[in-house]
Amino acid sequence: MEVVPFVSGTDVETAAELIETFGESAGDEAAARAGHSRDMGNHIHFCRWRQIERLIGLLSIEEAFGTVH
């Protein structure tokens, strides 16, 4: 199953900043922020942080997948 996140340019920047700051734990940090947003009742930020978490996972893959041109 291929997971393609729906993200904006600022989400990509945020993911890169988390990777730079937290290294291998960047996905865990994004998940924690998503959980906090969910607990606060903010479904918009919950969804955004979950997508950033997925993007971090995709960025950590060292080989190409899907269609490569």
C-alpha positions as CSV (number, residue, x, y, z in Angstrom):
1,M,0.0,0.0,0.0
2,E,1.4,3.4,-1.0
3,V,0.8,6.3,1.4
4,V,0.9,9.7,-0.3
5,P,0.5,12.5,2.2
6,F,-1.3,15.7,1.3
7,V,1.1,18.4,2.4
8,S,2.0,22.0,1.6
9,G,5.4,23.6,1.2
10,T,5.4,24.8,4.8
11,D,4.6,21.2,5.9
12,V,7.7,20.0,4.0
13,E,9.8,22.7,5.8
14,T,8.3,21.7,9.1
15,A,9.2,18.1,8.5
16,A,12.7,19.0,7.5
17,E,13.1,21.1,10.7
18,L,11.8,18.2,12.9
19,I,14.3,15.8,11.2
20,E,17.1,18.3,11.8
21,T,16.2,18.8,15.4
22,F,15.0,15.4,16.5
23,G,16.8,13.1,14.0
24,E,15.4,9.5,14.0
25,S,12.8,10.6,16.6
26,A,11.3,13.2,14.3
27,G,8.3,11.0,13.5
28,D,7.7,10.4,17.2
29,E,7.7,14.1,17.8
30,A,5.2,14.7,15.0
31,A,3.0,12.0,16.4
32,A,3.2,13.5,19.9
33,R,2.1,16.9,18.5
34,A,-0.7,15.2,16.6
35,G,-1.9,13.6,19.9
36,H,-1.7,16.9,21.7
37,S,-3.8,18.6,19.0
38,R,-6.3,15.7,19.1
39,D,-6.6,16.0,22.9
40,M,-7.2,19.7,22.6
41,G,-10.0,19.1,20.1
42,N,-8.2,20.7,17.2
43,H,-8.9,18.2,14.4
44,I,-7.3,20.4,11.7
45,H,-3.9,20.5,13.4
46,F,-4.3,16.8,14.3
47,C,-4.6,15.9,10.6
48,R,-1.7,18.2,9.7
49,W,0.7,16.7,12.2
50,R,-0.3,13.1,11.2
51,Q,0.5,14.0,7.5
52,I,3.8,15.5,8.6
53,E,4.5,12.3,10.5
54,R,3.8,10.3,7.3
55,L,6.0,12.6,5.3
56,I,8.9,12.2,7.7
57,G,8.5,8.4,7.2
58,L,8.6,8.8,3.4
59,L,11.6,11.1,3.6
60,S,13.5,8.5,5.7
61,I,13.2,5.8,2.9
62,E,16.5,5.6,1.2
63,E,15.3,3.9,-2.0
64,A,13.0,5.1,-4.7
65,F,9.5,3.8,-4.9
66,G,6.6,4.3,-7.2
67,T,7.1,5.8,-10.6
68,V,10.6,7.2,-11.2
69,H,11.1,9.4,-14.3
